[in-house]
């Protein structure tokens, strides 16, 4: 199995963001419940009181009353994040008191009645120091100031006033508490410096990421990324179809940029933007590109889009071959030859794969040049979910592509007709389909009709392609291929491991099949005699490049290691408090 690349390693950390409940109202509700449990449990056990109602109400009131103060110390005054902080902090408070009471009974300890309640409160404070410095953007001084407010308020209304001094000045509590607070402070300091010298503040990076996700504000993160972006020249190929009367215009666009890194950062939505720039009569394909070729900022996206108007015609004609397809094990390559320009579609569906590596493209291009092709346009169909492609599958894909090219050389050229239809009037609302919707191109070649499907989506659920192909076959139609743009736009956050919904997860395969077939019929009704042009353009832009992900991956690993060691130390400290 191939080793995970840096992008995959970073993405693995994304799942940590799914720990929070989907709504801050849920966090508030659970926090209130936990606070009530703390009040009732401590009153009934540690204090031996029969009246648990008043402590329960008092602790809840302290929680709610101090909650709004957290907002004053957060960078963007976000109430939702402070509620998530309260949820997990109160959870730690309750668990600490629960474990402590169990330890007192198990080891028959005397004289420690409130020690574990005090420890639970300090654990709560320590957690808040860490979160306020990382997620909420407070300085270490401000974090110390605000971290004590809610836990201490809850503690003071729970514990009788006559016991405040004795419980808070307990030598054991002071000793262990000081170490807990020291560990939290050290963790906050060390994790913030983990990215140096390349990154001034790790916490700033984390806060910028959280802001982009919660507020849909790309500026803070884009400003950080842009500092490490690389100047590059990227190519964009277009296969343009026009009718003989010049009324119809369709373009298949293959940009050598990647639609990432994630919404709303950089070029995550560039496929839809290109689609609209082409008057919504285009299929924006996923070329052989990866996250190294992400545009880092909205400014670079606009620079790129504006440059497309300078595309130059490289060749043209009015004939093409019938499509051919070659399958070798899991790998499948399909293709059509337009004069001396080959159009290739590569897929492993239903097995799937991630972005194809650059060597696949360079190998195919060398082979095509040796066979006297003018050009080869390679589409990574991105139509089944999978991991990084294996060496065996990559070799099979290359063999299938080469065999397809050899076969195309033997095929006869024919005049062609084309028709195009998109989903603009279909009101598709599923969140696994982005702004470009879905579309179908109909090609009539040698009195036979062929169809090409497309979706502005981030990959496709495994097996969905096969369902759609089967539906076309059952209706006497041949679907050449169905492709996705690999857009990284999401209309709403997807709370899953991927961070997005691939096509066919929300839109069910049967309805997708019907949508595509309806569009196929519309496209067929519009067919006219056609001619083609191959357009090329090069744009000077900044791209994220490979070093950003390598650097960020190392920073994340270093930060997680620091966190792991601090958690081990905290766990050891708490165990020591139990056994000593």
C-alpha positions as CSV (number, residue, x, y, z in Angstrom):
1,X,0.0,0.0,0.0
2,X,1.5,3.4,-1.0
3,X,2.6,5.7,1.8
4,X,0.2,8.6,2.5
5,X,1.1,11.9,1.0
6,X,1.2,15.1,3.0
7,X,-2.3,16.2,1.9
8,X,-3.7,12.9,3.1
9,X,-1.9,13.3,6.4
10,X,-3.3,16.8,6.9
11,X,-6.8,15.6,5.9
12,X,-6.6,12.9,8.5
13,X,-6.4,15.6,11.2
14,X,-9.7,17.1,9.8
15,X,-11.7,14.4,11.6
16,X,-10.8,16.1,14.9
17,X,-13.1,19.0,13.9
18,X,-16.0,16.6,13.9
19,X,-15.9,16.1,17.6
20,X,-18.0,19.2,18.2
21,X,-21.8,18.8,18.0
22,X,-23.3,20.0,14.8
23,X,-25.1,22.9,16.6
24,X,-23.9,25.2,19.4
25,X,-27.5,24.9,20.8
26,X,-26.8,21.2,21.3
27,X,-23.6,22.1,23.1
28,X,-25.5,24.5,25.3
29,X,-28.2,21.9,26.2
30,X,-25.6,19.2,27.0
31,X,-23.5,21.7,29.0
32,X,-26.6,22.6,31.1
33,X,-27.3,18.9,31.7
34,X,-23.7,18.2,32.7
35,X,-23.6,21.2,35.0
36,X,-26.7,20.0,36.7
37,X,-25.2,16.5,37.1
38,X,-22.1,18.1,38.6
39,X,-24.2,20.0,41.1
40,X,-26.4,17.1,42.1
41,X,-23.5,14.6,42.2
42,X,-21.1,16.7,44.3
43,X,-23.9,17.7,46.7
44,X,-25.1,14.2,47.2
45,X,-21.7,12.5,47.5
46,X,-18.8,14.9,48.5
47,X,-21.1,17.1,50.6
48,X,-23.5,14.5,51.8
49,X,-26.5,16.8,51.4
50,X,-30.0,15.6,50.9
51,X,-30.9,18.9,49.1
52,X,-29.5,18.5,45.6
53,X,-32.0,20.8,43.9
54,X,-30.5,24.1,45.0
55,X,-26.9,23.2,44.1
56,X,-28.1,21.9,40.7
57,X,-29.9,25.1,39.9
58,X,-27.0,27.2,41.3
59,X,-24.4,25.6,39.2
60,X,-26.5,25.8,36.0
61,X,-27.1,29.5,36.8
62,X,-23.4,30.1,37.2
63,X,-22.7,28.3,33.9
64,X,-25.3,30.4,32.0
65,X,-24.4,33.6,33.8
66,X,-20.7,33.5,32.9
67,X,-21.1,32.1,29.5
68,X,-21.4,35.4,27.8
69,X,-18.2,36.6,29.4
70,X,-16.2,34.2,27.2
71,X,-17.3,36.0,24.1
72,X,-15.4,39.2,25.2
73,X,-12.1,37.3,25.2
74,X,-12.6,35.5,21.8
75,X,-11.0,36.9,18.7
76,X,-14.2,37.2,16.7
77,X,-16.7,37.3,19.6
78,X,-18.2,34.0,18.5
79,X,-20.7,32.6,21.0
80,X,-20.9,29.2,19.3
81,X,-17.2,28.3,19.9
82,X,-17.4,29.4,23.6
83,X,-20.4,27.0,24.0
84,X,-18.4,24.1,22.6
85,X,-15.6,25.0,25.0
86,X,-18.0,24.9,27.9
87,X,-19.4,21.5,26.9
88,X,-16.0,19.7,26.9
89,X,-14.7,21.6,29.9
90,X,-17.7,20.7,32.0
91,X,-17.4,17.1,30.8
92,X,-13.8,17.0,32.2
93,X,-15.0,18.6,35.4
94,X,-17.7,16.0,35.9
95,X,-15.5,13.0,35.0
96,X,-12.7,14.2,37.3
97,X,-15.2,14.4,40.3
98,X,-16.6,11.0,39.4
99,X,-13.2,9.3,39.2
100,X,-12.1,11.0,42.3
101,X,-15.1,9.8,44.3
102,X,-14.6,6.3,43.1
103,X,-10.9,6.5,44.1
104,X,-11.8,7.7,47.6
105,X,-14.1,4.7,48.1
106,X,-11.8,2.2,46.5
107,X,-8.7,3.3,48.5
108,X,-10.6,4.3,51.6
109,X,-9.0,7.8,51.6
110,X,-9.8,10.2,54.5
111,X,-9.4,13.9,54.6
112,X,-9.7,14.5,50.8
113,X,-13.4,15.2,50.7
114,X,-13.2,18.2,48.3
115,X,-9.8,17.6,46.9
116,X,-11.0,15.9,43.7
117,X,-13.7,18.6,43.2
118,X,-11.0,21.2,43.4
119,X,-8.9,19.2,41.0
120,X,-11.8,18.8,38.6
121,X,-12.2,22.6,38.6
122,X,-8.5,23.1,37.9
123,X,-8.6,20.6,35.0
124,X,-11.5,22.6,33.6
125,X,-9.4,25.8,33.9
126,X,-6.4,24.1,32.3
127,X,-8.5,22.9,29.3
128,X,-9.9,26.4,28.8
129,X,-6.3,27.9,28.8
130,X,-5.4,25.6,25.9
131,X,-8.6,26.2,23.9
132,X,-8.7,30.0,24.3
133,X,-5.1,30.3,23.1
134,X,-5.6,28.0,20.1
135,X,-9.1,28.2,18.8
136,X,-10.5,31.4,20.2
137,X,-7.4,33.6,19.5
138,X,-6.8,34.9,23.0
139,X,-3.3,35.8,24.2
140,X,-1.8,33.7,27.0
141,X,-2.4,36.5,29.5
142,X,-6.1,36.9,28.4
143,X,-6.5,33.1,28.4
144,X,-5.4,33.0,32.0
145,X,-7.8,35.8,32.9
146,X,-10.9,34.3,31.4
147,X,-10.1,30.6,32.0
148,X,-10.8,30.8,35.7
149,X,-14.1,32.7,35.5
150,X,-16.6,30.0,34.6
151,X,-15.0,27.1,36.5
152,X,-14.5,29.1,39.7
153,X,-18.0,30.6,39.6
154,X,-19.5,27.1,39.4
155,X,-17.2,25.9,42.1
156,X,-18.1,28.8,44.5
157,X,-21.8,28.4,44.2
158,X,-21.5,24.6,44.6
159,X,-19.2,24.6,47.7
160,X,-20.5,26.2,51.0
161,X,-18.7,29.5,51.8
162,X,-17.3,28.1,55.0
163,X,-15.4,25.5,53.0
164,X,-13.9,27.8,50.4
165,X,-10.6,28.6,52.1
166,X,-9.9,25.1,53.3
167,X,-10.6,23.5,50.0
168,X,-8.8,26.0,47.8
169,X,-5.7,26.2,50.1
170,X,-5.3,22.4,50.4
171,X,-1.6,21.8,49.9
172,X,-2.2,18.8,47.7
173,X,-4.7,20.7,45.6
174,X,-2.2,23.6,45.3
175,X,0.6,21.3,44.3
176,X,-1.2,19.3,41.7
177,X,-3.2,22.3,40.5
178,X,0.0,24.3,39.9
179,X,1.5,21.5,37.8
180,X,-1.8,21.1,35.8
181,X,-1.8,24.8,35.0
182,X,1.9,24.8,34.2
183,X,1.4,22.0,31.7
184,X,-1.5,23.8,30.1
185,X,0.6,27.0,29.8
186,X,3.6,25.1,28.4
187,X,1.4,23.3,25.9
188,X,-0.1,26.6,24.7
189,X,3.4,28.2,24.3
190,X,5.1,25.2,22.7
191,X,2.3,24.4,20.2
192,X,2.2,28.0,19.1
193,X,5.9,28.0,18.3
194,X,5.8,24.5,16.6
195,X,5.8,26.0,13.1
196,X,8.9,28.2,13.5
197,X,10.9,29.4,11.7
198,X,8.7,29.0,8.6
199,X,5.4,29.8,10.4
200,X,5.3,32.6,13.0
201,X,2.3,31.2,14.9
202,X,0.7,27.8,14.7
203,X,-2.3,29.1,16.6
204,X,-2.8,31.8,14.0
205,X,-2.9,29.2,11.3
206,X,-5.5,27.1,13.3
207,X,-7.6,30.2,14.0
208,X,-7.5,31.2,10.3
209,X,-8.7,27.7,9.4
210,X,-11.5,27.7,11.9
211,X,-12.6,31.2,10.7
212,X,-12.7,30.0,7.1
213,X,-14.9,27.1,8.1
214,X,-17.2,28.8,10.6
215,X,-17.5,32.3,9.1
216,X,-16.8,31.4,5.5
217,X,-14.1,34.1,5.6
218,X,-11.1,33.1,3.4
219,X,-8.9,36.2,4.0
220,X,-7.0,35.3,7.1
221,X,-6.0,31.8,5.8
222,X,-5.4,33.0,2.3
223,X,-3.0,35.7,3.6
224,X,-1.0,33.0,5.4
225,X,-0.9,30.6,2.4
226,X,0.0,33.3,-0.1
227,X,3.3,34.0,1.7
228,X,4.5,30.5,0.9
229,X,2.9,30.2,-2.6
230,X,5.0,29.6,-5.7
231,X,5.1,31.5,-9.0
232,X,4.2,29.1,-11.8
233,X,3.0,29.0,-15.4
234,X,-0.1,26.8,-15.9
235,X,-1.6,25.7,-19.2
236,X,-5.3,25.5,-20.1
237,X,-6.6,23.4,-23.0
238,X,-10.0,23.8,-24.5
239,X,-11.8,21.6,-27.0
240,X,-14.3,24.0,-28.6
241,X,-17.3,22.7,-30.7
242,X,-19.2,25.1,-33.0
243,X,-22.1,24.5,-35.3
244,X,-21.8,25.4,-38.9
245,X,-24.1,28.4,-38.4
246,X,-22.0,29.5,-35.4
247,X,-25.1,29.6,-33.2
248,X,-24.0,26.8,-30.9
249,X,-20.9,27.0,-28.8
250,X,-19.6,24.3,-26.4
251,X,-16.3,23.9,-24.7
252,X,-14.5,21.2,-22.9
253,X,-12.0,22.9,-20.6
254,X,-9.0,21.1,-19.1
255,X,-7.2,23.5,-16.7
256,X,-3.9,22.5,-15.3
257,X,-4.9,23.7,-11.9
258,X,-6.6,21.8,-9.1
259,X,-9.9,23.0,-7.7
260,X,-8.8,23.3,-4.1
261,X,-7.7,23.3,-1.4
262,X,-11.2,23.5,0.2
263,X,-14.2,25.8,0.3
264,X,-14.0,28.8,0.6
265,X,-10.2,29.1,0.2
266,X,-8.5,29.9,-3.1
267,X,-9.7,28.1,-6.2
268,X,-12.0,25.6,-4.5
269,X,-14.9,26.8,-6.6
270,X,-13.0,27.5,-9.8
271,X,-14.8,24.9,-11.9
272,X,-18.1,26.7,-11.5
273,X,-16.5,30.0,-12.2
274,X,-15.0,28.7,-15.4
275,X,-18.3,27.2,-16.3
276,X,-20.1,30.5,-15.9
277,X,-17.4,32.4,-17.8
278,X,-18.1,30.0,-20.7
279,X,-21.7,31.1,-20.6
280,X,-22.7,27.8,-18.9
281,X,-22.0,25.8,-22.0
282,X,-19.0,24.0,-20.9
283,X,-17.7,20.9,-19.1
284,X,-14.8,21.7,-16.8
285,X,-12.8,18.5,-16.6
286,X,-10.4,17.4,-14.0
287,X,-7.0,17.2,-15.7
288,X,-4.1,15.3,-14.2
289,X,-3.4,17.7,-11.4
290,X,-3.2,17.6,-7.6
291,X,-3.2,19.9,-4.6
292,X,0.2,21.3,-5.5
293,X,-1.6,23.2,-8.3
294,X,-4.2,24.9,-6.1
295,X,-4.6,28.6,-6.6
296,X,-4.1,30.1,-3.1
297,X,-6.2,33.2,-3.1
298,X,-9.3,34.8,-4.7
299,X,-7.0,37.3,-6.4
300,X,-5.1,34.6,-8.2
301,X,-8.4,33.0,-9.2
302,X,-9.5,36.2,-10.9
303,X,-6.1,36.7,-12.6
304,X,-6.5,33.2,-14.0
305,X,-10.1,33.7,-15.2
306,X,-9.3,37.0,-16.8
307,X,-6.5,35.4,-18.8
308,X,-8.7,32.8,-20.4
309,X,-9.8,35.4,-23.0
310,X,-6.3,35.3,-24.5
311,X,-6.6,31.6,-25.5
312,X,-5.3,30.9,-29.0
313,X,-6.5,28.4,-31.6
314,X,-3.9,25.7,-32.2
315,X,-5.7,23.5,-34.7
316,X,-9.2,22.8,-36.0
317,X,-11.3,20.6,-38.2
318,X,-14.7,19.1,-38.8
319,X,-14.0,15.3,-38.5
320,X,-13.3,12.8,-35.7
321,X,-13.2,9.1,-35.1
322,X,-15.8,7.0,-33.3
323,X,-14.9,6.5,-29.7
324,X,-12.9,3.5,-28.5
325,X,-12.4,2.0,-25.1
326,X,-9.8,-0.4,-23.7
327,X,-10.0,-2.2,-20.3
328,X,-7.1,-3.8,-18.5
329,X,-8.0,-5.3,-15.2
330,X,-9.4,-2.4,-13.1
331,X,-8.2,0.2,-15.5
332,X,-10.2,1.7,-18.4
333,X,-9.3,4.2,-21.0
334,X,-11.7,5.7,-23.6
335,X,-10.8,8.1,-26.4
336,X,-11.8,10.0,-29.5
337,X,-9.4,11.4,-32.1
338,X,-10.1,14.9,-33.5
339,X,-7.9,15.1,-36.5
340,X,-4.5,14.7,-34.7
341,X,-5.6,15.6,-31.2
342,X,-6.6,12.7,-29.0
343,X,-9.1,13.1,-26.1
344,X,-8.6,10.4,-23.4
345,X,-10.8,9.5,-20.4
346,X,-9.1,7.5,-17.6
347,X,-10.9,5.7,-14.9
348,X,-10.8,2.8,-12.4
349,X,-14.5,2.9,-11.6
350,X,-16.0,1.3,-9.7
351,X,-12.8,0.8,-7.7
352,X,-11.8,4.4,-7.6
353,X,-8.6,6.4,-7.1
354,X,-7.4,9.8,-5.9
355,X,-5.7,12.4,-8.1
356,X,-3.5,10.8,-10.7
357,X,0.2,11.5,-10.3
358,X,2.0,13.7,-12.9
359,X,4.1,10.8,-14.3
360,X,1.0,9.3,-15.8
361,X,0.5,12.4,-17.9
362,X,4.1,12.7,-18.9
363,X,4.3,9.0,-19.9
364,X,1.2,9.2,-22.1
365,X,2.3,12.5,-23.7
366,X,5.7,11.0,-24.6
367,X,3.9,7.9,-26.1
368,X,1.5,10.2,-28.1
369,X,4.4,12.3,-29.4
370,X,6.2,9.2,-30.6
371,X,3.1,8.1,-32.4
372,X,2.9,11.5,-34.2
373,X,-0.2,12.8,-32.4
374,X,-0.4,16.6,-32.4
375,X,-1.7,16.7,-28.9
376,X,-3.3,14.5,-26.3
377,X,-5.9,15.9,-23.8
378,X,-6.1,13.7,-20.8
379,X,-9.2,13.7,-18.5
380,X,-9.0,12.2,-15.0
381,X,-12.7,11.2,-14.9
382,X,-12.7,11.2,-11.1
383,X,-15.8,9.0,-11.0
384,X,-15.3,6.7,-8.1
385,X,-13.9,7.2,-4.6
386,X,-10.6,5.7,-3.8
387,X,-7.1,6.2,-2.3
388,X,-3.8,7.0,-3.9
389,X,-3.5,4.8,-7.0
390,X,-1.3,1.7,-6.6
391,X,1.7,1.0,-8.8
392,X,-0.1,-1.9,-10.4
393,X,-3.2,0.1,-11.3
394,X,-1.1,2.9,-12.6
395,X,0.7,0.6,-14.9
396,X,-2.6,-0.9,-16.1
397,X,-4.0,2.6,-16.7
398,X,-0.9,3.5,-18.8
399,X,-1.2,0.3,-20.9
400,X,-4.9,0.9,-21.5
401,X,-4.2,4.6,-22.5
402,X,-1.4,3.5,-24.9
403,X,-3.6,0.8,-26.4
404,X,-6.4,3.3,-26.9
405,X,-4.1,5.7,-28.7
406,X,-2.8,2.9,-31.0
407,X,-6.4,1.9,-31.8
408,X,-7.4,5.5,-32.5
409,X,-4.7,5.7,-35.1
410,X,-6.4,2.9,-37.1
411,X,-9.9,4.5,-37.0
412,X,-11.5,6.3,-39.9
413,X,-12.5,10.0,-39.6
414,X,-16.0,11.1,-40.0
415,X,-17.9,14.4,-39.9
416,X,-19.7,14.9,-36.6
417,X,-22.7,16.6,-35.1
418,X,-23.1,17.7,-31.5
419,X,-25.7,18.9,-29.1
420,X,-25.4,20.0,-25.5
421,X,-27.8,20.3,-22.6
422,X,-27.3,21.3,-18.9
423,X,-29.3,21.2,-15.8
424,X,-29.8,25.0,-15.4
425,X,-33.6,24.8,-15.5
426,X,-33.9,21.6,-13.5
427,X,-33.5,23.2,-10.0
428,X,-31.2,20.6,-8.6
429,X,-30.7,21.3,-4.9
430,X,-28.7,18.4,-3.6
431,X,-25.5,19.4,-1.8
432,X,-23.4,16.8,-3.7
433,X,-23.8,18.9,-6.8
434,X,-22.1,22.3,-7.1
435,X,-23.1,25.4,-9.1
436,X,-22.3,24.0,-12.5
437,X,-24.9,21.3,-12.1
438,X,-24.8,18.3,-14.5
439,X,-24.6,18.2,-18.2
440,X,-24.6,15.9,-21.2
441,X,-22.9,16.2,-24.6
442,X,-24.3,14.3,-27.5
443,X,-22.0,13.4,-30.5
444,X,-23.3,11.9,-33.7
445,X,-20.5,10.1,-35.6
446,X,-21.0,7.9,-38.6
447,X,-24.8,7.8,-38.0
448,X,-24.3,6.6,-34.4
449,X,-25.0,8.6,-31.3
450,X,-22.7,8.7,-28.3
451,X,-23.2,10.6,-25.0
452,X,-20.8,12.1,-22.5
453,X,-22.0,12.9,-19.0
454,X,-20.5,15.5,-16.6
455,X,-21.1,16.8,-13.1
456,X,-19.7,19.7,-11.1
457,X,-19.0,17.5,-8.2
458,X,-16.2,16.2,-6.0
459,X,-15.8,12.7,-7.2
460,X,-18.6,10.1,-7.3
461,X,-19.8,7.4,-5.0
462,X,-18.5,4.0,-6.1
463,X,-20.8,2.2,-8.5
464,X,-22.9,5.2,-9.4
465,X,-21.2,5.5,-12.8
466,X,-22.1,1.9,-13.6
467,X,-25.8,2.4,-12.6
468,X,-26.0,5.4,-15.0
469,X,-24.3,3.5,-17.8
470,X,-26.6,0.6,-17.4
471,X,-29.6,2.9,-17.5
472,X,-28.4,4.3,-20.8
473,X,-27.8,0.8,-22.2
474,X,-31.3,-0.3,-21.2
475,X,-32.6,2.7,-23.2
476,X,-30.5,1.9,-26.3
477,X,-27.9,4.6,-25.7
478,X,-24.2,4.5,-25.4
479,X,-22.6,6.5,-22.6
480,X,-18.9,7.1,-23.5
481,X,-18.1,8.2,-19.9
482,X,-19.3,10.2,-17.0
483,X,-16.9,12.6,-15.4
484,X,-16.8,15.0,-12.4
485,X,-15.0,18.3,-12.1
486,X,-13.5,17.5,-8.6
487,X,-14.8,20.8,-7.3
488,X,-14.0,21.5,-3.7
489,X,-17.0,23.7,-3.2
490,X,-19.6,22.7,-0.6
491,X,-22.8,24.6,-0.2
492,X,-22.9,23.5,3.5
493,X,-20.4,21.7,5.7
494,X,-20.4,18.0,5.4
495,X,-20.0,16.3,8.8
496,X,-18.1,13.3,7.6
497,X,-14.6,12.1,7.2
498,X,-14.2,13.5,3.7
499,X,-15.5,17.0,4.5
500,X,-17.7,16.9,1.4
501,X,-20.5,14.8,-0.3
502,X,-19.4,12.9,-3.4
503,X,-22.0,12.7,-6.2
504,X,-24.5,9.9,-5.5
505,X,-24.5,10.2,-1.7
506,X,-27.3,12.7,-1.5
507,X,-28.5,12.4,-5.1
508,X,-29.6,8.8,-5.4
509,X,-28.4,6.8,-8.3
510,X,-31.8,6.1,-9.8
511,X,-32.8,9.8,-9.9
512,X,-29.3,10.7,-11.2
513,X,-29.8,8.2,-14.0
514,X,-33.1,9.7,-14.9
515,X,-31.7,13.2,-14.8
516,X,-28.8,12.3,-17.1
517,X,-31.1,10.5,-19.5
518,X,-33.5,13.5,-19.7
519,X,-30.5,15.7,-20.5
520,X,-29.3,13.2,-23.1
521,X,-32.6,13.5,-24.9
522,X,-32.5,17.3,-24.8
523,X,-28.9,17.3,-26.1
524,X,-29.9,14.9,-28.9
525,X,-32.7,17.2,-29.9
526,X,-30.2,20.0,-30.4
527,X,-27.6,18.3,-32.6
528,X,-26.2,20.2,-35.5
529,X,-23.3,19.7,-37.8
530,X,-20.1,20.7,-36.0
531,X,-16.5,21.7,-36.3
532,X,-13.9,21.8,-33.6
533,X,-11.0,24.0,-32.4
534,X,-8.3,23.2,-30.0
535,X,-7.3,26.3,-27.9
536,X,-4.3,26.7,-25.6
537,X,-3.3,29.3,-23.1
538,X,-0.6,29.7,-20.5
539,X,-1.1,31.8,-17.4
540,X,1.4,33.1,-14.9
541,X,-0.1,32.6,-11.4
542,X,0.8,31.7,-7.9
543,X,0.1,28.1,-6.9
544,X,0.3,26.5,-3.5
545,X,3.1,24.1,-4.5
546,X,4.3,21.0,-2.8
547,X,6.3,22.6,0.0
548,X,3.3,24.2,1.8
549,X,1.7,20.8,2.4
550,X,5.0,19.2,3.4
551,X,5.6,22.1,5.9
552,X,2.1,22.1,7.3
553,X,2.1,18.3,7.7
554,X,5.3,18.5,9.7
555,X,3.9,21.3,11.8
556,X,0.7,19.3,12.5
557,X,2.8,16.2,13.4
558,X,5.0,18.2,15.8
559,X,1.9,19.9,17.4
560,X,0.2,16.5,17.8
561,X,3.3,15.0,19.4
562,X,3.5,17.9,21.9
563,X,-0.2,17.4,22.6
564,X,0.3,13.7,23.1
565,X,3.1,14.1,25.6
566,X,1.2,16.7,27.5
567,X,-1.9,14.5,27.7
568,X,0.3,11.6,28.9
569,X,1.7,13.9,31.6
570,X,-1.8,15.1,32.6
571,X,-3.0,11.5,32.8
572,X,0.0,10.5,34.9
573,X,-0.5,13.5,37.1
574,X,-4.1,12.6,37.7
575,X,-3.2,9.0,38.5
576,X,-0.6,10.2,40.9
577,X,-3.3,12.3,42.6
578,X,-5.4,9.2,43.0
579,X,-2.7,6.8,44.3
580,X,-0.7,9.2,46.5
